[in-house]
Amino acid sequence: MKNIAILLCLTPFFTYSAQNFNSAKTHLTKLYKSNPEQTEFYCGCEFSFNNKKGTINFTKCGYKPRKNQARAERIEWEHVMPAENFGRHLQCWQDGGRKNCKKDITFNKMEGDMHNLQPSIGEVNGDRSNYHYSQFTKEFNQYGSCKTAVDFKTRKFQPREKIRGKIARTYLYMSDKYKINLSDQEKRLMAAWDKMFPPEKWECERNKHIAKIQGNDNKFITEQCN
């Protein structure tokens, strides 16, 4: 009986899955497979995970690759708050950048936080890089009908209106949970977007799903959802 009791006590340790980027991508892929009507983040294109890279329907959304056709054809998991923003204050990052943080528990937890990850067309994810979100144009012609724009010279990225509230609540969450400082400009922008673009149904549902998997919600979403 004593051996059985010891085994039962140890069982959770064998079944526990650490929070990291690979684990998050696996869970999120399953989540979006079970909610196939959802669209990718930056351009609103329909997609499905019929294969590991995902399949994107450019016909309906009018997306046209800017430069990288191969990367445009796959789904990637975008960190809404870039890894540099939440990693650069860590010693491992200062000693050798992102690659040097792969064994850092704190970095792995932040990198694998599902609240900060969104499915994106690979090309747009690459173009966004670690650029700051901003509003700077009313012309959108870089990606066909996609209402997102990037300014490579000033390193700014303007997301389509529909996701600005989601971006704001993600930034506020990451800043609050991991004690990441936002600039005064970022605080003002995120506060404005949060107020202007309240959560819609899928954002509320996604938040609940992730909370069940990861063990915590995004309170900036929860407090606005019924």
Buried (B, 14 or more C-beta within 10 A) or exposed (E): EEEEEEEEEEEEEEEEEEBBBEBBBEBBBEBBEEEEEBBBBBBBBBBBBEEEBBEBEBEEBEBBBBEBEEBBBBBBBBBBBBBEBBBBEBEBBEEEEBEBBEEBEBBBBBBBBBBBBBBBBBBBBBBBEEBBBBBEEEEBEBBBBBBBBBBEEEEBBBBBEEBBBBBBBBBBBBBEBBEBEBEEEBBEBBBEBBEEBEBEEEBBBBBEBBBEBBEEBBBBBBEBBE
